[in-house]
């Protein structure tokens, strides 16, 4: 997803801590999920200046049928 860039915008990634723990991933910052995109549930941005928020659900790929 292409997120807008501005000094007033803060990019957001929402995840389930239980899934992160099960994957044995250590969350340090936003970029941590570049290596674990399957753990991202929602992604978007928050505008600190005007309070606007935009969030999009991240659809996980469906497993292939056997």
C-alpha positions as CSV (number, residue, x, y, z in Angstrom):
1,X,0.0,0.0,0.0
2,X,1.3,3.4,-0.9
3,X,1.0,5.7,2.1
4,X,1.1,9.4,1.9
5,X,4.2,11.2,3.2
6,X,4.2,14.4,5.1
7,X,5.7,15.7,8.3
8,X,2.2,15.8,9.8
9,X,1.4,12.1,8.9
10,X,2.3,9.1,11.0
11,X,2.1,5.7,9.2
12,X,0.3,3.0,11.3
13,X,0.4,-0.8,11.3
14,X,-2.0,-2.7,13.5
15,X,-1.1,-6.3,14.5
16,X,-2.2,-9.0,16.9
17,X,0.5,-9.4,19.7
18,X,-0.4,-13.1,20.1
19,X,0.3,-13.8,16.4
20,X,3.6,-11.9,16.6
21,X,4.6,-13.9,19.7
22,X,3.7,-17.2,17.9
23,X,5.9,-16.1,15.0
24,X,8.7,-15.2,17.4
25,X,9.0,-11.8,15.9
26,X,10.4,-8.9,18.0
27,X,8.6,-5.7,17.2
28,X,11.0,-2.8,17.4
29,X,9.3,-0.2,15.2
30,X,7.2,0.3,12.1
31,X,9.7,-1.3,9.8
32,X,9.8,-4.5,11.7
33,X,6.8,-5.6,9.7
34,X,8.6,-5.2,6.4
35,X,10.0,-8.7,7.2
36,X,6.6,-10.0,8.5
37,X,3.9,-8.6,6.2
38,X,1.6,-11.5,7.0
39,X,1.3,-10.3,10.6
40,X,-0.2,-6.9,9.6
41,X,-3.9,-6.8,10.2
42,X,-4.5,-3.1,9.3
43,X,-2.4,-0.4,7.8
44,X,-2.9,3.3,7.3
45,X,-2.0,6.8,8.5
46,X,-2.9,9.4,11.1
47,X,-2.6,13.2,10.5
48,X,-1.3,14.7,13.7
49,X,-2.2,18.2,12.5
50,X,-5.9,17.7,11.7
51,X,-6.7,14.4,13.5
52,X,-7.7,12.6,10.3
53,X,-7.2,8.8,10.3
54,X,-7.3,6.3,7.4
55,X,-7.0,2.6,8.0
56,X,-7.3,-0.3,5.5
57,X,-7.7,-4.0,6.3
58,X,-4.8,-6.1,5.0
59,X,-6.2,-9.3,3.4
60,X,-4.0,-12.3,3.9
61,X,-3.5,-14.5,0.9
62,X,-5.9,-17.5,1.0
63,X,-4.2,-20.9,1.3
64,X,-4.3,-23.0,-1.9
65,X,-7.0,-25.7,-2.1
66,X,-5.6,-29.3,-2.0
